[in-house]
Every structure is written in C-alpha cells, then in structure tokens.
Amino acid sequence: MSYLYHVDEGVLSLPEGFTDHTIHMFKWVFPEGECNLAVQRERIPADKTFADMVKLVTDPYPKKFPSYSEEPPMEVALEWPTATRRFRWRKESAVSYHHQIFIDLEGTLLLLTASGQARLRDKVDELLHETLSGMRLRERS
C-alpha cells in the first residue's frame, strides 16, 4: 500500500513506512529586513494529545533560545483547535521575534512559525494572519 503525497508540482506515491518531517520555508524581503514563514507538520502519536504535543515543542524554549521572553498570545479565530506562542529571543547581536500557531488537524499537528527581527514584529504578525485568513484544507481520501 502507498500514500499519496501532494505537492504543488504533483502527487507522489510513497511506499509505506515513512515518517513525514516536511518543512516548507517561505521568505519575504522588505527594505527594512526579512520575514520568514515555516510550515511543518507531525503526526500526533496515539498516546499523546494536541496539548501534550504543544507542551513537548514549547517547554524547551527557555533553554533553547537565549534571553527568551514570552509575549501575550494574540487572538486567532480558526475552525480547528489552536494554541499560539509569541516570543522574543536574542540571536547574536539582534533580537528575533517568533509568532507560532499550532493547529490540531485530527491527528496531525500543523505548526506555522512566522519570524523576523523584533523590530519587524508587526510585519511578522501581519504575514501570519494573512496566511491564516486564506487557509483551507484539502479533502482527504
């Protein structure tokens, strides 16, 4: 049995036994700097909940990101269960800003991370919200 995997260019028929660790990275370049959007997904194991997965991903952040500082979450209205994280951290001599949306898609954790220098925070938030406003799911077969 195979799994039909969709990409913009076509559909791949993958043999059984793989684990999907796909990450899609998008980049915008503005006169004031760059913003990025990473989209990744991971199957939620049968013995874990969506909340467990969010915790598993985010608990290491204070140790992983130097000078980690969490910001209040922003309201996100989607038709699927979500969790959000917004934080700043020091990367070399600059302060970076990340805005993350975790989405529970019936057994799959979809994670969107928009990022850029902290001074571009409004632009990062705008790009993420614009992306989410047009989000639709493909029918599953």
C-alpha positions as CSV (number, residue, x, y, z in Angstrom):
1,M,0.0,0.0,0.0
2,S,1.2,3.5,-0.7
3,Y,0.4,7.0,0.5
4,L,-0.5,9.8,-1.9
5,Y,1.6,12.9,-1.0
6,H,0.6,16.2,-2.6
7,V,3.0,18.9,-3.6
8,D,2.3,21.9,-5.8
9,E,4.1,20.2,-8.7
10,G,2.2,16.9,-8.5
11,V,1.4,13.9,-6.4
12,L,3.9,11.3,-5.2
13,S,3.1,7.7,-4.4
14,L,5.2,6.9,-1.3
15,P,5.9,3.4,-0.1
16,E,4.7,2.5,3.4
17,G,6.9,3.0,6.5
18,F,8.0,6.7,6.1
19,T,7.6,9.4,8.7
20,D,6.8,12.9,7.4
21,H,9.2,15.6,8.6
22,T,8.3,18.1,5.8
23,I,9.1,21.7,6.5
24,H,8.2,24.4,4.0
25,M,10.1,27.7,4.3
26,F,8.9,30.9,2.7
27,K,10.8,34.2,2.8
28,W,9.8,37.8,2.2
29,V,12.4,40.6,1.7
30,F,11.4,44.1,2.6
31,P,13.5,47.3,2.6
32,E,13.5,47.1,6.4
33,G,14.5,43.4,6.6
34,E,13.4,39.8,6.1
35,C,10.5,37.8,7.4
36,N,10.1,34.0,7.2
37,L,7.3,31.6,7.5
38,A,8.0,27.9,8.3
39,V,5.1,25.4,7.9
40,Q,5.6,21.9,9.3
41,R,3.5,19.0,10.3
42,E,3.9,16.0,12.5
43,R,1.6,13.1,13.3
44,I,0.3,13.2,16.9
45,P,1.1,9.8,18.4
46,A,-1.8,7.8,19.7
47,D,-0.6,8.1,23.3
48,K,-0.4,12.0,23.1
49,T,-2.9,14.8,22.9
50,F,-2.7,18.0,21.0
51,A,-1.9,19.8,24.3
52,D,0.9,17.3,25.0
53,M,2.4,18.0,21.6
54,V,2.3,21.8,22.1
55,K,4.0,21.3,25.5
56,L,6.6,18.9,24.1
57,V,7.6,21.5,21.5
58,T,7.5,24.7,23.6
59,D,8.8,23.5,27.0
60,P,12.4,23.6,25.9
61,Y,12.2,27.2,24.5
62,P,13.5,29.0,27.6
63,K,16.7,26.9,27.5
64,K,16.9,26.7,23.7
65,F,16.5,30.4,22.9
66,P,19.0,32.8,24.6
67,S,17.2,35.7,26.5
68,Y,13.8,34.0,25.8
69,S,10.9,36.3,26.6
70,E,7.3,35.2,26.0
71,E,4.7,37.7,24.9
72,P,0.9,37.5,25.4
73,P,-0.8,35.4,22.8
74,M,-2.8,37.0,20.0
75,E,-6.4,36.0,19.3
76,V,-6.7,33.6,16.4
77,A,-10.1,32.5,15.1
78,L,-9.9,29.3,13.1
79,E,-12.3,26.4,12.8
80,W,-9.7,24.0,14.3
81,P,-8.3,23.8,17.8
82,T,-5.3,26.0,18.1
83,A,-2.6,27.2,20.5
84,T,-0.3,30.2,20.0
85,R,3.1,31.3,21.2
86,R,4.8,34.7,20.6
87,F,8.3,35.3,21.9
88,R,11.5,37.2,21.5
89,W,15.0,35.9,21.9
90,R,18.5,37.2,21.3
91,K,20.2,35.8,18.2
92,E,23.8,37.0,18.1
93,S,23.6,40.9,18.3
94,A,19.9,41.1,17.2
95,V,16.6,40.4,18.9
96,S,14.4,37.9,16.9
97,Y,10.6,37.6,17.2
98,H,8.6,34.4,16.5
99,H,4.8,34.1,16.3
100,Q,3.6,30.5,16.3
101,I,0.3,28.9,15.6
102,F,-0.2,25.2,16.5
103,I,-3.3,23.7,14.8
104,D,-4.8,20.3,15.6
105,L,-5.9,18.7,12.4
106,E,-7.4,15.4,13.6
107,G,-4.2,13.6,14.5
108,T,-1.8,15.9,12.8
109,L,0.0,18.9,14.4
110,L,0.4,21.7,11.9
111,L,2.8,24.3,13.1
112,L,3.2,27.7,11.4
113,T,6.1,29.8,12.6
114,A,6.5,33.4,11.3
115,S,9.7,35.1,12.3
116,G,11.9,38.1,11.8
117,Q,13.8,40.7,13.7
118,A,11.8,42.0,16.6
119,R,11.6,45.5,15.0
120,L,9.6,43.8,12.2
121,R,7.1,42.3,14.7
122,D,4.0,44.0,13.2
123,K,5.0,42.8,9.7
124,V,5.6,39.2,11.0
125,D,2.2,39.2,12.7
126,E,0.5,40.6,9.5
127,L,2.1,37.9,7.3
128,L,1.0,35.1,9.6
129,H,-2.6,36.4,9.9
130,E,-2.9,37.0,6.2
131,T,-1.7,33.4,5.6
132,L,-4.2,32.0,8.1
133,S,-7.1,34.0,6.7
134,G,-6.8,32.1,3.4
135,M,-6.1,28.7,4.9
136,R,-8.2,25.8,3.6
137,L,-7.7,22.1,3.9
138,R,-7.5,19.7,1.0
139,E,-10.1,16.9,1.1
140,R,-8.6,13.7,2.4
141,S,-9.1,10.5,0.5
